[in-house]
Amino acid sequence: MVTKLEWDVIKKRGCAVCGKSDASVGGLEKAHLKAKSKNGTQIIPMCPTHHKKFDKGLLSESELKKIGIDPVNYKKYLPKKGAGAPKPKTAYDEYEKAQKDTAKKMKKANDETKKLFGRKLGLI
């Protein structure tokens, strides 16, 4: 793990692949040379575009050479399947979740109302 001070020094060089600065890409990301899911600890700065390409195994041979990775061994560095950030949800997924949550709350409120009025009317 690098300290904030170390990271500030490292990222001054820009993206390890394209050389773009931190400010020009809206923030460089800490890319693990060997995936964190495979216990990798060494990091290099990458712009968001190249970091995504790197993690998906899409960097070209010339791009890999810039960061010192042999294209033959590239797969050893990639994250394990299913590792990393959760898949972003679509608006429809969020809508369905909200509908289910609302239905649960309404059922609970309805049950509580039945109990309350059942007691008052002497039915329970």
C-alpha positions as a printed Julia matrix, in Angstrom:
124×3 Matrix{Float64}:
   0.0     0.0     0.0
   1.32    3.44   -0.84
   0.85    6.52    1.27
  -0.94    9.6    -0.03
   2.41   11.37   -0.33
   3.9     8.51   -2.36
   0.84    8.41   -4.63
   1.04   12.17   -5.21
   4.65   11.75   -6.37
   3.9     8.68   -8.53
   0.94   10.22  -10.36
   2.91   13.34  -11.36
   4.29   11.3   -14.26
   0.79   10.89  -15.66
  -0.87    7.77  -17.05
   1.7     5.01  -17.45
   0.28    4.17  -20.89
  -0.69    7.45  -22.58
   1.06   10.01  -20.36
  -2.04   12.16  -19.8
  -1.94   14.19  -16.61
  -4.11   13.8   -13.54
  -5.92   17.07  -14.27
  -6.55   16.33  -17.97
  -8.37   13.05  -17.28
 -10.19   14.14  -14.14
  -8.1    11.96  -11.86
  -5.69    9.1   -12.36
  -6.54    5.7   -10.92
  -4.37    3.26   -8.99
  -3.99    0.28  -11.31
  -2.57   -2.88   -9.75
   0.1    -4.4   -12.02
  -0.92   -7.79  -10.69
  -4.63   -7.82   -9.85
  -5.56   -7.12   -6.24
  -7.71  -10.27   -6.35
  -4.46  -12.18   -6.95
  -2.68  -10.42   -4.05
  -1.0    -7.79   -6.2
   0.29   -4.74   -4.34
   2.38   -2.79   -6.86
   0.4     0.07   -8.39
   0.91    2.43  -11.28
  -1.13    5.47  -12.33
  -3.51    5.02  -15.25
  -6.22    7.13  -16.76
  -9.7     5.59  -16.34
  -9.77    4.47  -19.99
  -6.5     2.55  -19.88
  -7.23    1.14  -16.42
 -10.49   -0.4   -17.7
  -8.73   -1.75  -20.8
  -5.93   -3.17  -18.64
  -8.33   -4.97  -16.28
 -10.34   -6.39  -19.19
  -7.22   -7.69  -20.97
  -7.57   -5.32  -23.92
  -4.25   -3.46  -23.92
  -2.2    -3.8   -27.08
   1.29   -5.27  -27.17
   2.87   -1.81  -27.49
   0.82   -0.49  -24.53
   1.9    -3.46  -22.42
   5.54   -2.83  -23.24
   5.18    0.75  -21.95
   4.3    -0.6   -18.51
   6.82   -3.43  -18.6
   4.52   -6.41  -18.99
   5.31   -9.24  -21.38
   2.21   -9.82  -23.57
   2.67  -13.6   -23.17
   2.22  -13.34  -19.38
  -0.53  -10.68  -19.47
  -3.32  -13.08  -18.39
  -1.49  -13.83  -15.14
  -1.92  -10.19  -14.13
  -5.66   -9.89  -14.83
  -8.32   -9.87  -12.08
 -10.1   -13.12  -11.26
 -13.52  -13.53  -12.84
 -16.16  -11.76  -10.78
 -13.58   -9.75   -8.81
 -13.69   -6.01   -8.52
 -16.51   -3.53   -8.26
 -20.11   -4.71   -8.43
 -21.85   -4.44  -11.77
 -23.65   -1.09  -12.07
 -27.4    -1.34  -11.83
 -29.67   -0.07  -14.56
 -32.46    2.4   -13.91
 -34.93   -0.44  -14.43
 -33.21   -2.56  -11.74
 -33.51    0.37   -9.32
 -37.18    0.82  -10.27
 -37.96   -2.87   -9.64
 -36.2    -2.77   -6.26
 -38.17    0.33   -5.25
 -41.43   -1.36   -6.3
 -40.65   -4.46   -4.2
 -39.64   -2.36   -1.19
 -42.84   -0.31   -1.45
 -44.98   -3.47   -1.73
 -43.35   -4.91    1.42
 -43.95   -1.67    3.36
 -47.58   -1.51    2.24
 -48.2    -5.15    3.23
 -46.67   -4.53    6.66
 -48.75   -1.37    7.16
 -51.88   -3.22    6.01
 -51.23   -6.07    8.46
 -50.69   -3.62   11.32
 -53.89   -1.78   10.43
 -55.88   -5.06   10.42
 -54.51   -5.97   13.85
 -55.26   -2.52   15.28
 -58.86   -2.39   14.01
 -59.4    -6.08   14.79
 -58.57   -5.41   18.44
 -60.78   -2.33   18.59
 -63.7    -4.22   17.1
 -63.07   -7.23   19.3
 -62.26   -9.54   16.39
 -58.79  -10.4    17.7
